[in-house]
Amino acid sequence: MMARYVAWPAGVVVILFLVCLFTFVLFFTLQPDPAVMICGKTCTPERIDQIRGVLGLDRPFFTQFFGFLAGIFAGRDYGEGANLVHCPAPCLGYSFQTNQSVMEMVVERLPVSATVAIGAAVLWLLVGIAAGLLSAVKEGTWIDRTAMGLALGGSSIPNYVLALALQYVLVVQLQVLPFPQAVAFSDDPLTWFQSYLMPWIVLATGYACLYARLTRANVIDTLAENFMRTARSKGLPPLLTMRRHALRPALTPIATIFGMDFAGLLGGALITETVFGLNGVGKMAADSIAKNDQPVIMAVTLLAAFFVVVGNVVVDLVYTRLDPRVRITSP
């Protein structure tokens, strides 16, 4: 067990290094020359060479790559002499479009994406697990058929269709909610809740339907196990039997996919943020892709990779708490 915990940080570092290398190759060697993009269409070759020198693009590939890595941990200098610009650690470079620090852009927009992801995750866990558990207990009844029918229908609706429908009904027709905007909780808690409610519902609907169906299947399989019949034969109350013996092993697969789904959303919910105009990491990524702003695209890619890798580690830790059978013991 100790060896496994020691190996985790090393594995995370290796994976993130490979992601950095792949992303750097993809966006800084296979894409158009960044110096040409920054300079514009009406630019002289001398000016392009000057920009390449400032960005360090005239250096060998691995010199650029390890300079980028060094900038993340120790900062980085652009240019020289009177034109020297220092980018403090963690340095992810500067946007080609706005000349703003990419790290500042990410820090500014990450709270919006985190708010959307956390609120949606809480909603889909509560609704999905509760619906799946109720459907499993009432297997074969009209409650089960209705719940699974709604789950199948809900998982078939694209996010952008549901987002537009909610905006039309709740904002335009009924006028019970304002159009979503990035409001801080400390400024106005009620407006904050109202602004994020529709994005939470849109993002949580598909996941809640998936989790409901998965929870139902897992609980039904668990209820058929021998240890469940033993627990019932001992005269344990039904609620205690369900909570202590059925729900925990049924939630183990849920923990796996939840860690991956939630980690991916922290990297930005592109469609939801774009439709509702929330200036989070996902919308920033969409705008950067449209403008081919390579430093910003690379930063979002690394951020998403970091959350996914860390999410995997957290899932392993939660696994050992939910199901002691997966713990690795020393021989």
CORRA-V779155 format. One record per backbone hydrogen bond with DSSP energy under -0.5 kcal/mol. CO is the residue of the C=O (numbers start at 1). NH is the residue of the N-H. E is the energy in kcal/mol with one decimal. If there is no record, write none. Layout:
{{CO,NH,E} {CO,NH,E}}
//
This chain:
{{1,5,-2.0} {2,6,-2.1} {3,7,-1.9} {4,8,-1.3} {5,9,-0.7} {6,10,-0.8} {7,11,-2.4} {8,12,-2.5} {9,13,-2.3} {10,14,-2.2} {11,15,-2.4} {12,16,-2.5} {13,17,-2.2} {14,18,-2.3} {15,19,-2.3} {16,20,-2.5} {17,21,-2.5} {18,22,-2.7} {19,23,-2.7} {20,24,-2.7} {21,25,-2.4} {22,26,-2.4} {23,27,-2.6} {24,28,-2.1} {25,29,-1.1} {25,30,-1.1} {33,37,-1.7} {34,38,-2.5} {35,39,-2.2} {36,40,-2.0} {41,43,-1.4} {44,48,-1.9} {45,49,-2.3} {46,50,-1.9} {47,51,-2.2} {48,52,-2.4} {49,53,-1.9} {50,54,-2.1} {51,55,-2.4} {52,56,-0.8} {52,57,-2.2} {52,58,-0.9} {54,79,-1.2} {56,59,-1.2} {60,64,-2.1} {61,65,-2.5} {62,66,-2.7} {63,67,-1.5} {64,68,-2.1} {65,69,-2.2} {66,70,-2.4} {67,71,-1.9} {68,72,-1.1} {69,72,-0.5} {69,73,-1.1} {70,74,-3.3} {70,75,-0.5} {71,75,-1.2} {71,91,-2.4} {76,87,-3.8} {78,85,-2.9} {80,83,-1.6} {81,84,-1.5} {85,78,-3.4} {85,87,-0.5} {86,88,-0.7} {87,76,-2.5} {90,92,-0.6} {93,102,-2.4} {95,99,-1.4} {100,95,-2.7} {101,105,-1.9} {102,106,-2.4} {103,107,-2.6} {104,108,-2.1} {105,109,-1.6} {106,110,-2.3} {107,111,-0.7} {109,112,-0.5} {109,113,-1.5} {109,281,-0.6} {110,114,-2.9} {111,115,-2.3} {112,116,-2.2} {113,117,-2.6} {114,118,-2.9} {115,119,-2.1} {116,120,-2.1} {117,121,-2.4} {118,122,-2.4} {119,123,-1.9} {120,124,-2.9} {121,125,-2.1} {122,126,-2.1} {123,127,-2.4} {124,128,-2.1} {125,129,-2.1} {126,130,-1.5} {127,131,-2.5} {128,132,-2.4} {129,133,-2.6} {130,134,-2.4} {131,135,-2.4} {132,136,-2.0} {133,137,-2.3} {134,138,-2.1} {136,139,-1.2} {138,141,-2.3} {138,144,-0.7} {141,145,-2.2} {142,146,-2.5} {143,147,-2.6} {144,148,-2.4} {145,149,-1.9} {146,150,-2.5} {147,151,-2.2} {148,152,-2.3} {149,153,-2.4} {150,154,-3.0} {151,155,-2.0} {152,156,-0.6} {153,156,-0.8} {154,157,-1.0} {156,158,-0.6} {158,162,-2.1} {159,163,-2.6} {160,164,-2.2} {161,165,-2.3} {162,166,-2.5} {163,167,-2.3} {164,168,-2.2} {165,169,-2.4} {166,170,-2.7} {166,171,-0.7} {167,171,-1.4} {167,172,-1.9} {168,173,-2.4} {169,174,-3.1} {170,176,-2.1} {170,177,-1.5} {181,183,-1.7} {184,187,-0.6} {184,188,-1.6} {188,192,-2.6} {189,193,-2.3} {190,194,-2.6} {191,195,-2.5} {192,196,-1.7} {193,197,-1.1} {194,198,-0.6} {196,200,-2.3} {197,201,-2.4} {198,202,-2.8} {199,203,-2.5} {200,204,-2.4} {201,205,-1.8} {202,206,-0.7} {203,207,-0.7} {204,208,-3.1} {205,209,-2.1} {206,210,-2.0} {207,211,-2.9} {208,212,-2.3} {209,213,-1.9} {210,214,-2.3} {211,215,-2.9} {212,216,-2.3} {213,217,-2.1} {214,218,-2.4} {215,219,-2.7} {216,220,-2.4} {217,221,-2.1} {218,222,-2.3} {219,223,-2.6} {220,224,-0.9} {222,225,-1.7} {225,229,-1.4} {226,230,-2.2} {227,231,-2.0} {228,232,-2.3} {229,233,-2.1} {230,234,-1.2} {231,236,-1.4} {232,235,-1.5} {237,241,-2.6} {238,242,-2.6} {239,243,-2.6} {240,244,-2.8} {241,245,-1.8} {241,246,-1.2} {242,246,-0.5} {242,247,-2.7} {246,250,-1.3} {247,251,-1.6} {248,251,-0.6} {248,252,-0.6} {249,252,-0.6} {251,255,-2.3} {252,256,-1.3} {253,257,-1.9} {254,258,-2.4} {255,259,-2.0} {256,260,-1.4} {257,261,-2.9} {258,262,-2.9} {259,263,-1.8} {260,264,-2.2} {261,265,-1.8} {262,266,-1.6} {263,267,-0.7} {264,267,-0.7} {265,268,-2.2} {268,270,-1.1} {269,273,-2.7} {270,274,-2.1} {271,275,-2.7} {272,276,-2.1} {273,277,-0.7} {273,278,-1.7} {277,279,-0.5} {278,280,-2.3} {280,284,-2.1} {281,285,-2.3} {282,286,-2.1} {283,287,-2.6} {284,288,-2.2} {285,289,-2.4} {286,290,-2.0} {287,291,-1.6} {288,292,-0.7} {288,293,-2.7} {289,292,-0.6} {292,294,-1.4} {293,297,-2.1} {294,298,-2.7} {295,299,-2.0} {296,300,-2.3} {297,301,-2.2} {298,302,-2.5} {299,303,-2.4} {300,304,-2.6} {301,305,-2.4} {302,306,-2.5} {303,307,-2.2} {304,308,-2.2} {305,309,-2.5} {306,310,-2.6} {307,311,-2.4} {308,312,-2.0} {309,313,-1.7} {310,314,-2.5} {311,315,-2.3} {312,316,-2.0} {313,317,-1.8} {314,318,-2.6} {315,319,-2.5} {316,320,-1.5} {317,321,-0.8} {318,321,-0.6} {318,322,-2.4} {319,323,-2.8} {323,326,-1.8} {324,327,-1.4} {327,329,-0.7}}
//
